[in-house]
Amino acid sequence: MLIGPGQFSENETNEVNFREIPSHVLQKVCCYFQYKVKHTNSTTKIPEFPIAPEVALELLMAANFLDC
């Protein structure tokens, strides 16, 4: 993720902090990544990923920030 000539502390600690993203939103992002891996190349019907309306906007903003 962080490759190049610069020196990043994340390379030393193997830890990345997302201070701009609330923990409940980051947890939902991680759940989505797990969902995507599980259902990629699935031959069965893929269930809808549940997103509560009250976190939808924050989740959209986090996806934009993370570029995913």
N, C-alpha and C positions, 0 to 999 in steps of 0.2 A: 504494500500500500504506500509506504513512504520510502521511495527509492530515489537515489540521486546523489549529487555531490554535497548537499546540505547535511548538517548534523542535527538530527531530530532526537529529542529525549525519548520519544516513543520507540525508537530503535533499541534503546538501552533497556527500557522497562517493559516492553511489550504491552503497553497500556495506552489507550486513547480515551480522553475525556471529552464528552459532548455536553458541555455546560449549557449550551443554548437549547438543548432538547430535554423536556421533562422526562423523568424516569418511566412514567406510565406510557408515554408515547414511544420511547425507545424500546420498551418491552414489546409493544405491539409490532414494531418494525422487525425485531428479532423473531417474533412468532410468524410474521409473514415470510421471512427468509426460510424458516423451517418448513412452512406450508409449501412454498415454491419448490424447494428441493424435493419434498415428498411427492409432489404431484407432477413434476416435470417428466415428460414422456410417458404419462399414465395412459393406459388404454381404457380405463373406466371413467365414468362420469365424474368430473371434478366438482367437489362441493364448493359452495360460495364461501369466501373468506369473510368471517363476521367482523364488521366494523360498526361500533356504536356511533350514532349520529353526533354525540357530544364530543367525540375525539377526531372526527373526520377532518376538520379544518387543520388541527394541530398535526395530524398525520400527513396531510398533504404538504404542509410547510416543511416537515421533517424530511419527507421524500425529496422535495425540491432542494433542501440544504445538503442532503446526502447524495444528490444527483442520481437517484434510483427510482 
